[in-house]
Amino acid sequence: MASETAKPNPARFEPYEVNVEAGKTYVWCACGRSRNQPFCDGSHSGTGIVPVPYKAETSQTIYFCGCKATASQPMCDGSHAALSQRSS
């Protein structure tokens, strides 16, 4: 059974810059436990946290959240700035 208290672990306090390809689906790690950041490797199993798919509409550079606190999953919204100040 999934833990009700599981919270995402920040993988890092900055976004991941990724060149995405149009039409390709990427699966963003929402738990912070993946060894394949910013992408899911199944490490969320049993946490109650689920990865977030992202389908690229165009080929471009995007910024996936690294701190896992973004309100606009899976994109970085700058939440890491406040988190990194608290952990310093």
VMD Tcl script that builds the backbone (N, CA, C; Angstrom):
set m [mol new atoms 264]
animate dup $m
set s [atomselect $m all]
$s set {name element resname resid chain x y z} {
  {N N MET 1 A 0.845 -1.188 0.000}
  {CA C MET 1 A 0.000 0.000 0.000}
  {C C MET 1 A 0.886 1.246 0.000}
  {N N ALA 2 A 0.456 2.267 -0.681}
  {CA C ALA 2 A 1.230 3.513 -0.796}
  {C C ALA 2 A 1.218 4.268 0.525}
  {N N SER 3 A 2.327 4.891 0.823}
  {CA C SER 3 A 2.443 5.707 2.023}
  {C C SER 3 A 1.684 7.006 1.819}
  {N N GLU 4 A 0.870 7.374 2.807}
  {CA C GLU 4 A 0.122 8.627 2.708}
  {C C GLU 4 A 1.000 9.829 3.045}
  {N N THR 5 A 2.151 9.606 3.635}
  {CA C THR 5 A 3.011 10.703 4.049}
  {C C THR 5 A 4.172 10.947 3.084}
  {N N ALA 6 A 4.245 10.194 2.008}
  {CA C ALA 6 A 5.349 10.365 1.058}
  {C C ALA 6 A 5.336 11.772 0.477}
  {N N LYS 7 A 6.494 12.385 0.481}
  {CA C LYS 7 A 6.662 13.716 -0.108}
  {C C LYS 7 A 7.794 13.620 -1.110}
  {N N PRO 8 A 7.743 14.427 -2.148}
  {CA C PRO 8 A 8.830 14.412 -3.127}
  {C C PRO 8 A 10.149 14.857 -2.502}
  {N N ASN 9 A 11.227 14.273 -2.958}
  {CA C ASN 9 A 12.578 14.680 -2.564}
  {C C ASN 9 A 13.124 15.590 -3.650}
  {N N PRO 10 A 13.629 16.758 -3.300}
  {CA C PRO 10 A 14.254 17.586 -4.339}
  {C C PRO 10 A 15.451 16.837 -4.932}
  {N N ALA 11 A 15.500 16.715 -6.239}
  {CA C ALA 11 A 16.645 16.083 -6.895}
  {C C ALA 11 A 17.793 17.092 -6.961}
  {N N ARG 12 A 17.434 18.364 -7.177}
  {CA C ARG 12 A 18.383 19.476 -7.138}
  {C C ARG 12 A 17.601 20.774 -7.121}
  {N N PHE 13 A 18.268 21.865 -6.780}
  {CA C PHE 13 A 17.591 23.151 -6.643}
  {C C PHE 13 A 17.771 24.027 -7.871}
  {N N GLU 14 A 17.626 23.432 -9.027}
  {CA C GLU 14 A 17.612 24.154 -10.304}
  {C C GLU 14 A 16.923 23.253 -11.320}
  {N N PRO 15 A 16.422 23.833 -12.394}
  {CA C PRO 15 A 15.727 23.025 -13.395}
  {C C PRO 15 A 16.698 22.212 -14.252}
  {N N TYR 16 A 16.143 21.231 -14.933}
  {CA C TYR 16 A 16.883 20.436 -15.913}
  {C C TYR 16 A 16.567 20.989 -17.296}
  {N N GLU 17 A 17.572 21.426 -18.006}
  {CA C GLU 17 A 17.416 21.922 -19.372}
  {C C GLU 17 A 17.438 20.714 -20.302}
  {N N VAL 18 A 16.363 20.533 -21.066}
  {CA C VAL 18 A 16.237 19.367 -21.935}
  {C C VAL 18 A 15.797 19.806 -23.325}
  {N N ASN 19 A 16.470 19.292 -24.339}
  {CA C ASN 19 A 16.050 19.504 -25.724}
  {C C ASN 19 A 15.059 18.395 -26.060}
  {N N VAL 20 A 13.790 18.758 -26.209}
  {CA C VAL 20 A 12.751 17.773 -26.508}
  {C C VAL 20 A 12.476 17.733 -28.005}
  {N N GLU 21 A 11.969 16.574 -28.438}
  {CA C GLU 21 A 11.643 16.383 -29.844}
  {C C GLU 21 A 10.132 16.371 -30.042}
  {N N ALA 22 A 9.657 17.062 -31.055}
  {CA C ALA 22 A 8.228 17.134 -31.354}
  {C C ALA 22 A 7.642 15.733 -31.490}
  {N N GLY 23 A 6.495 15.517 -30.844}
  {CA C GLY 23 A 5.781 14.258 -30.930}
  {C C GLY 23 A 6.230 13.209 -29.926}
  {N N LYS 24 A 7.334 13.422 -29.249}
  {CA C LYS 24 A 7.848 12.447 -28.288}
  {C C LYS 24 A 7.264 12.725 -26.903}
  {N N THR 25 A 6.977 11.653 -26.166}
  {CA C THR 25 A 6.471 11.779 -24.804}
  {C C THR 25 A 7.595 11.491 -23.820}
  {N N TYR 26 A 7.729 12.361 -22.833}
  {CA C TYR 26 A 8.728 12.244 -21.777}
  {C C TYR 26 A 7.979 12.025 -20.472}
  {N N VAL 27 A 8.516 11.220 -19.577}
  {CA C VAL 27 A 7.845 10.957 -18.307}
  {C C VAL 27 A 8.713 11.526 -17.182}
  {N N TRP 28 A 8.243 12.631 -16.620}
  {CA C TRP 28 A 8.962 13.379 -15.590}
  {C C TRP 28 A 8.830 12.704 -14.230}
  {N N CYS 29 A 9.944 12.582 -13.537}
  {CA C CYS 29 A 9.971 12.041 -12.180}
  {C C CYS 29 A 9.387 13.080 -11.233}
  {N N ALA 30 A 8.310 12.737 -10.559}
  {CA C ALA 30 A 7.674 13.648 -9.608}
  {C C ALA 30 A 8.121 13.401 -8.172}
  {N N CYS 31 A 8.772 12.255 -7.932}
  {CA C CYS 31 A 9.129 11.893 -6.552}
  {C C CYS 31 A 10.536 12.325 -6.157}
  {N N GLY 32 A 11.413 12.526 -7.138}
  {CA C GLY 32 A 12.792 12.911 -6.852}
  {C C GLY 32 A 13.721 11.747 -6.564}
  {N N ARG 33 A 13.224 10.526 -6.653}
  {CA C ARG 33 A 14.024 9.357 -6.317}
  {C C ARG 33 A 14.704 8.706 -7.523}
  {N N SER 34 A 14.302 9.056 -8.721}
  {CA C SER 34 A 14.855 8.445 -9.935}
  {C C SER 34 A 16.349 8.705 -10.063}
  {N N ARG 35 A 17.061 7.713 -10.550}
  {CA C ARG 35 A 18.490 7.892 -10.834}
  {C C ARG 35 A 18.685 8.399 -12.255}
  {N N ASN 36 A 17.589 8.612 -12.965}
  {CA C ASN 36 A 17.613 9.060 -14.359}
  {C C ASN 36 A 16.953 10.434 -14.483}
  {N N GLN 37 A 17.227 11.328 -13.532}
  {CA C GLN 37 A 16.610 12.662 -13.501}
  {C C GLN 37 A 16.816 13.402 -14.818}
  {N N PRO 38 A 15.812 14.142 -15.252}
  {CA C PRO 38 A 14.540 14.427 -14.596}
  {C C PRO 38 A 13.451 13.413 -14.941}
  {N N PHE 39 A 13.851 12.283 -15.483}
  {CA C PHE 39 A 12.876 11.307 -15.961}
  {C C PHE 39 A 12.667 10.156 -14.988}
  {N N CYS 40 A 11.501 9.557 -15.065}
  {CA C CYS 40 A 11.100 8.469 -14.179}
  {C C CYS 40 A 11.860 7.177 -14.507}
  {N N ASP 41 A 12.276 6.465 -13.454}
  {CA C ASP 41 A 12.861 5.137 -13.625}
  {C C ASP 41 A 12.107 4.098 -12.793}
  {N N GLY 42 A 10.931 4.474 -12.262}
  {CA C GLY 42 A 10.113 3.554 -11.474}
  {C C GLY 42 A 10.387 3.598 -9.980}
  {N N SER 43 A 11.301 4.441 -9.538}
  {CA C SER 43 A 11.666 4.508 -8.121}
  {C C SER 43 A 10.539 5.002 -7.221}
  {N N HIS 44 A 9.488 5.550 -7.794}
  {CA C HIS 44 A 8.351 6.053 -7.015}
  {C C HIS 44 A 7.479 4.922 -6.464}
  {N N SER 45 A 7.696 3.720 -6.905}
  {CA C SER 45 A 6.857 2.593 -6.511}
  {C C SER 45 A 6.667 2.541 -4.996}
  {N N GLY 46 A 5.411 2.514 -4.575}
  {CA C GLY 46 A 5.075 2.436 -3.165}
  {C C GLY 46 A 5.008 3.767 -2.441}
  {N N THR 47 A 5.290 4.862 -3.128}
  {CA C THR 47 A 5.297 6.178 -2.472}
  {C C THR 47 A 3.949 6.883 -2.542}
  {N N GLY 48 A 3.113 6.493 -3.493}
  {CA C GLY 48 A 1.862 7.208 -3.717}
  {C C GLY 48 A 2.046 8.386 -4.653}
  {N N ILE 49 A 3.272 8.643 -5.069}
  {CA C ILE 49 A 3.580 9.726 -6.003}
  {C C ILE 49 A 3.645 9.124 -7.401}
  {N N VAL 50 A 3.034 9.792 -8.365}
  {CA C VAL 50 A 3.036 9.266 -9.729}
  {C C VAL 50 A 3.776 10.211 -10.675}
  {N N PRO 51 A 4.490 9.637 -11.648}
  {CA C PRO 51 A 5.200 10.459 -12.621}
  {C C PRO 51 A 4.218 11.203 -13.531}
  {N N VAL 52 A 4.728 12.238 -14.196}
  {CA C VAL 52 A 3.882 13.086 -15.041}
  {C C VAL 52 A 4.373 13.020 -16.488}
  {N N PRO 53 A 3.502 12.556 -17.405}
  {CA C PRO 53 A 3.908 12.540 -18.807}
  {C C PRO 53 A 3.866 13.942 -19.425}
  {N N TYR 54 A 4.776 14.183 -20.341}
  {CA C TYR 54 A 4.833 15.452 -21.068}
  {C C TYR 54 A 5.037 15.120 -22.535}
  {N N LYS 55 A 4.096 15.531 -23.386}
  {CA C LYS 55 A 4.225 15.310 -24.824}
  {C C LYS 55 A 4.675 16.602 -25.479}
  {N N ALA 56 A 5.820 16.552 -26.130}
  {CA C ALA 56 A 6.375 17.736 -26.785}
  {C C ALA 56 A 5.592 18.023 -28.066}
  {N N GLU 57 A 5.064 19.214 -28.146}
  {CA C GLU 57 A 4.334 19.643 -29.347}
  {C C GLU 57 A 5.310 20.088 -30.433}
  {N N THR 58 A 6.421 20.699 -29.997}
  {CA C THR 58 A 7.439 21.180 -30.927}
  {C C THR 58 A 8.820 20.779 -30.401}
  {N N SER 59 A 9.792 20.741 -31.271}
  {CA C SER 59 A 11.177 20.509 -30.851}
  {C C SER 59 A 11.698 21.833 -30.308}
  {N N GLN 60 A 12.143 21.810 -29.053}
  {CA C GLN 60 A 12.604 23.027 -28.402}
  {C C GLN 60 A 13.349 22.670 -27.114}
  {N N THR 61 A 13.922 23.664 -26.482}
  {CA C THR 61 A 14.547 23.488 -25.179}
  {C C THR 61 A 13.529 23.875 -24.120}
  {N N ILE 62 A 13.322 22.983 -23.156}
  {CA C ILE 62 A 12.404 23.275 -22.057}
  {C C ILE 62 A 13.123 23.018 -20.741}
  {N N TYR 63 A 12.488 23.409 -19.655}
  {CA C TYR 63 A 13.091 23.283 -18.327}
  {C C TYR 63 A 12.171 22.486 -17.414}
  {N N PHE 64 A 12.573 21.217 -17.163}
  {CA C PHE 64 A 11.835 20.363 -16.245}
  {C C PHE 64 A 12.227 20.710 -14.816}
  {N N CYS 65 A 11.270 20.709 -13.915}
  {CA C CYS 65 A 11.510 21.009 -12.501}
  {C C CYS 65 A 12.473 19.994 -11.888}
  {N N GLY 66 A 13.435 20.485 -11.123}
  {CA C GLY 66 A 14.370 19.622 -10.418}
  {C C GLY 66 A 14.058 19.497 -8.936}
  {N N CYS 67 A 13.380 20.501 -8.371}
  {CA C CYS 67 A 13.109 20.496 -6.933}
  {C C CYS 67 A 11.840 19.730 -6.576}
  {N N LYS 68 A 11.025 19.450 -7.564}
  {CA C LYS 68 A 9.775 18.687 -7.422}
  {C C LYS 68 A 8.686 19.445 -6.673}
  {N N ALA 69 A 8.853 20.751 -6.505}
  {CA C ALA 69 A 7.872 21.569 -5.784}
  {C C ALA 69 A 7.061 22.475 -6.701}
  {N N THR 70 A 7.280 22.386 -8.001}
  {CA C THR 70 A 6.589 23.256 -8.941}
  {C C THR 70 A 5.068 23.089 -8.895}
  {N N ALA 71 A 4.365 24.169 -9.100}
  {CA C ALA 71 A 2.901 24.117 -9.204}
  {C C ALA 71 A 2.492 23.838 -10.648}
  {N N SER 72 A 3.448 23.887 -11.589}
  {CA C SER 72 A 3.135 23.658 -13.007}
  {C C SER 72 A 3.852 22.415 -13.534}
  {N N GLN 73 A 3.644 21.311 -12.836}
  {CA C GLN 73 A 4.289 20.051 -13.220}
  {C C GLN 73 A 4.090 19.741 -14.691}
  {N N PRO 74 A 5.099 19.344 -15.404}
  {CA C PRO 74 A 6.458 19.058 -14.965}
  {C C PRO 74 A 7.437 20.212 -15.168}
  {N N MET 75 A 6.934 21.379 -15.552}
  {CA C MET 75 A 7.799 22.511 -15.870}
  {C C MET 75 A 8.242 23.262 -14.616}
  {N N CYS 76 A 9.440 23.810 -14.673}
  {CA C CYS 76 A 9.963 24.644 -13.595}
  {C C CYS 76 A 9.150 25.935 -13.521}
  {N N ASP 77 A 8.774 26.325 -12.299}
  {CA C ASP 77 A 8.079 27.602 -12.106}
  {C C ASP 77 A 8.850 28.529 -11.163}
  {N N GLY 78 A 10.093 28.152 -10.859}
  {CA C GLY 78 A 10.917 28.980 -9.988}
  {C C GLY 78 A 10.815 28.641 -8.511}
  {N N SER 79 A 10.031 27.633 -8.153}
  {CA C SER 79 A 9.862 27.254 -6.743}
  {C C SER 79 A 11.172 26.918 -6.055}
  {N N HIS 80 A 12.155 26.470 -6.819}
  {CA C HIS 80 A 13.449 26.083 -6.241}
  {C C HIS 80 A 14.146 27.249 -5.542}
  {N N ALA 81 A 13.882 28.460 -5.962}
  {CA C ALA 81 A 14.538 29.625 -5.360}
  {C C ALA 81 A 14.206 29.721 -3.872}
  {N N ALA 82 A 12.945 29.564 -3.525}
  {CA C ALA 82 A 12.534 29.632 -2.124}
  {C C ALA 82 A 13.034 28.417 -1.347}
  {N N LEU 83 A 13.023 27.253 -1.960}
  {CA C LEU 83 A 13.480 26.040 -1.289}
  {C C LEU 83 A 14.967 26.083 -1.003}
  {N N SER 84 A 15.752 26.536 -1.962}
  {CA C SER 84 A 17.200 26.549 -1.772}
  {C C SER 84 A 17.608 27.566 -0.712}
  {N N GLN 85 A 16.830 28.637 -0.545}
  {CA C GLN 85 A 17.114 29.614 0.505}
  {C C GLN 85 A 16.869 29.012 1.876}
  {N N ARG 86 A 15.832 28.175 1.982}
  {CA C ARG 86 A 15.511 27.542 3.264}
  {C C ARG 86 A 16.522 26.477 3.647}
  {N N SER 87 A 17.160 25.827 2.654}
  {CA C SER 87 A 18.105 24.751 2.950}
  {C C SER 87 A 19.524 25.249 3.142}
  {N N SER 88 A 19.779 26.545 2.937}
  {CA C SER 88 A 21.128 27.096 3.082}
  {C C SER 88 A 21.492 27.335 4.521}
}
mol reanalyze $m
mol bondsrecalc $m
mol representation Tube
mol addrep $m
